[in-house]
Amino acid sequence: MLRLFTRRLLSSSSIARNAAPKPAAAAAPLNISSVPEGTPLNLHIKKSGKEPLAKKDEEYPSWLWELLDEKKQVDNLKNDPIKLKRKEMRKSNIKKIRYNNFLTQL
């Protein structure tokens, strides 16, 4: 059978896996927004009127920063088996769709 996939020898992901782990910065806070205060967010959610502006990090609710924490999200999924099952089914369905799409291209 003809081999369809080639392996990249010098991909950045293999270099990153072999590199030494970087020490975590203990002084850096976890909840830093990506835009400075007062920046227009360009969300285009209002047909007329001004665009919403970014606020200070302290003005946002605390649960918003928890959405960025992967460990917290995994713990939430472990506590709710229905959501965990849905997520697993979604991943398996996407995998099946990609596989079937690949087979149709042959």
C-alpha positions, 0 to 999 in steps of 0.5 A, a space after each residue: 500500500 502506498 504511504 500517504 503521510 510523511 513525517 516531519 522530522 524537524 517540527 517545532 512540536 517535537 523540539 518542544 517535547 524534548 526541551 527541558 520544562 520551563 519553571 513556572 513564574 510564581 510571581 505572575 498573576 493568573 488573571 491578566 487580560 489580553 487587552 489594556 483597559 479602555 481598548 475598544 473590543 470590536 465585538 460588533 454586537 450592537 448595530 448602533 452605538 459605541 463599541 464596548 470598552 475593556 475594563 480593569 481586570 478587577 472589574 470582571 467577575 471571578 468566575 470569568 478567570 476560572 474559565 481559563 483554568 484547565 484544571 478547574 474545568 476538568 474537575 467540573 467535568 468530573 463532577 458532572 458525568 453527563 457533561 463529561 459523556 457529552 464531551 467524549 461523544 462530541 470528540 468521538 463524533 468529530 474523529 469519525 467525521 474526519 476519518 470518513 471525510 479522509 476515506 472519501 478523498 481516496 
